[in-house]
Amino acid sequence: MEKMNHWVIPGIYNLKTLDEIYKSILDDLNILSCDLGYKSRKREFVDKRTVMFYLMHRIVGFTSTAVAKKFNLNHATVLHHCNKLACFLEVKNPDFKYVLDLENKYRHFKIN
């Protein structure tokens, strides 16, 4: 039996897994999984991927290894993207202003 990363949040939130959070973030970013372009270096895909990693690892609290496994990448790649976005948010880059709204939404799903 496969062990699942999940938890229950009291109130209106139900059982959430890494896959459910992933699909929810895809909807919020208005992008399809196949369009994410995991190997693409186009700015629109890189930025969306960076936000995805940041929300799943830093905000929700999944391990970098679990997030990397979902994308078939190395955990260091996830950490790199998270650090990069944190720097952009620190200097209040206007291109990433929407991330603050997403942060508030996904804080409710925090693991710890």
C-alpha positions in Angstrom: 0.0 0.0 0.0 1.4 3.4 -1.0 1.9 6.0 1.7 0.2 9.2 0.8 1.2 12.7 1.9 -2.1 14.0 3.3 -3.7 15.7 6.3 -7.0 16.9 7.5 -7.7 20.5 8.3 -10.7 21.2 10.6 -13.6 23.2 9.2 -14.4 23.6 5.6 -11.2 22.0 4.2 -11.1 18.3 3.4 -8.3 15.8 2.9 -5.6 17.3 0.8 -2.8 15.5 -1.0 0.1 16.7 -3.0 -1.8 15.9 -6.2 -4.9 17.8 -5.1 -2.8 20.9 -4.2 -1.0 20.6 -7.5 -4.2 20.6 -9.5 -5.6 23.5 -7.5 -2.5 25.6 -8.1 -2.7 24.7 -11.8 -6.2 26.1 -11.9 -5.1 29.3 -10.1 -2.2 29.8 -12.4 -4.5 29.2 -15.4 -2.2 26.7 -17.0 -2.5 23.1 -18.1 -0.2 20.4 -16.8 1.0 19.5 -20.3 1.6 23.2 -21.0 3.8 23.7 -18.0 6.7 22.7 -20.2 8.9 21.1 -17.5 11.9 21.3 -19.8 10.9 24.6 -21.4 12.9 27.8 -20.7 10.2 30.1 -21.9 9.7 32.9 -19.3 6.0 32.2 -18.9 6.6 28.6 -18.1 9.6 29.2 -15.9 7.7 31.8 -13.8 4.7 29.5 -13.4 6.9 26.6 -12.4 8.7 28.8 -9.9 5.5 29.9 -8.3 4.3 26.2 -8.2 7.4 25.1 -6.4 7.3 28.0 -4.0 3.7 27.4 -3.0 4.0 23.7 -2.6 7.3 23.8 -0.7 7.5 27.0 1.3 3.8 27.8 1.8 2.1 24.4 2.0 5.1 22.7 3.5 5.7 19.6 1.4 9.4 18.6 1.4 11.5 19.6 -1.5 12.1 16.0 -2.3 8.3 15.2 -2.5 7.8 18.3 -4.8 10.8 17.4 -7.0 9.6 13.8 -7.3 6.2 15.0 -8.6 8.0 16.9 -11.4 10.7 14.2 -11.9 13.4 16.7 -10.9 16.2 17.0 -8.3 15.3 18.5 -4.9 17.9 21.2 -5.4 16.0 22.5 -8.4 13.0 23.1 -6.2 15.1 24.9 -3.6 16.7 27.1 -6.3 13.3 28.2 -7.6 12.0 28.8 -4.1 15.0 31.0 -3.2 14.8 32.8 -6.5 11.1 33.7 -6.0 11.7 34.7 -2.3 14.3 37.2 -3.6 11.8 38.6 -6.2 9.1 39.0 -3.5 11.6 40.7 -1.1 12.3 43.5 -3.6 8.6 43.7 -4.4 8.9 42.7 -8.1 5.6 43.8 -9.7 5.6 40.7 -12.0 5.0 38.5 -9.0 2.5 40.6 -7.1 -0.2 37.9 -7.7 1.8 35.4 -5.7 0.9 37.2 -2.4 -2.8 36.5 -3.0 -2.0 32.9 -3.7 0.2 32.7 -0.6 -2.8 33.8 1.5 -5.0 31.2 -0.1 -2.6 28.2 0.4 -1.6 29.1 3.9 -4.8 27.3 5.0 -3.3 24.0 3.7 -0.1 24.3 5.7 1.1 20.9 6.9 2.9 22.1 10.1 
